[in-house]
Amino acid sequence: MLKMDLEYSKGILFVRLDGILNRRSSYKLNNYLVPVILKHKIKYLVYNMYLLEGIDESGLDAILNTKCAIRTNKGKICLCEVSKELEKNMKRIKIKKTANELTALELIEV
């Protein structure tokens, strides 16, 4: 089960993930989040993965899909609070990672 807490503030969409991002739950990003990004022309996205318990290849693909949507809008994406366990699975994702949402704001520099 995956829960998403979305907050849009100062031109940045914060997506806080809670649960497991896998084949069963990645549709939430692909079918809900990507269209929202494209429709509203969101340029900046920060994923907070503090409460994310696990991720598989489908979950990684879903994150890459949101990265493509952000790139379409000529924006930036950032991951924060990625645990050591999750980071092992996320080696192939070339997205900047930061310690927390505040440092993510500095990276994005809206």
N, C-alpha and C positions, 0 to 999 in steps of 0.2 A: 504494500500500500504506500503510495506517495502522496504527500500533501505539498502544495505550493502556496506560499504566502507572497503575494505580489504587492509592492509598494512603489509608486511613481513619485519621485521627488526631485525637483531641480533639474529636470530633463534626463534623469537616470531611472531606469527600471531595475528595482532590486527584486530578485527572485530568491526566496529562501526555501530550500528544499528540505523535506523532512520525510524520512523513510528509506525506501529502496528504489533506485532508478534502474529498472531492468526492462526486458522485453514486454512485460505486462503493463508497465506504467509509463513507458517512454512516449506513448501516444498523447499523453497530457502536454508534453512539450511540443511534439510535432503537430498536433491537431488544434491546440488551443494557443500556445504561446507564440509560435511562429506567425500565424495569421494576425495576431494582435500587434506584433512587432512591425509587420509589413503594412498593415492597415493604418496604424498611427504614426508610421515613419519614425519609430523609436531608434535613436542612434547609439545610446549607451546602455549597457546591460551589465549588472553585477550579480553573479550567482554566489549565494552564501551556502556553503555545504557543511556547516557546523553540525546539523542534525541528520545529514545524509549517512545512512548506515552501510550502503553498498551500491555498486554500479557495475553493469556488465557492458558488453559490446554494443547492445542496442541503446543503452543509456548514453554511452559515449557518442554514438551516431546522432542521437537526439540533440545533444549539446552542440555538436558540430553543425547540425541543421540550423540551430538558433544563431550560431556564429556566422553562417552564410547569410542569414536574414539581416543581421546587424551590418555585415559588410555591404549588402545591397544598399543600405541607407548611409553608407560611408561612415560608419561609427566604430566603436571599440567595445570589446567585451573583456571581462575580468572574472576570475574565480577567487573566492576568498574562504578562509578557514577550512582548507582541504586537509583532512587527516592524513597521517603517514600511510595508513592502510589504503586509502583511496588513491593517493598519489601514485602508488605502485601500478595501479590499473590504468592510470591516466597519462602514462608516459607519452603516448602517441598524439595527445592533444596539445597543439601548440597555442595555448592561451596563457596569458600572464596570470600568475597566481600571487596573491598577497595574503598578509596575516589576517586582516580584518576589513570591514567595510570602509573605515576611515582611510586606510592606506590605499584602498581601491579607488576612492575619490581622487586622491592625489595622482594616481596612475592615469586615470581617465582625463582629468583636467578639462572639464567642460568649459 
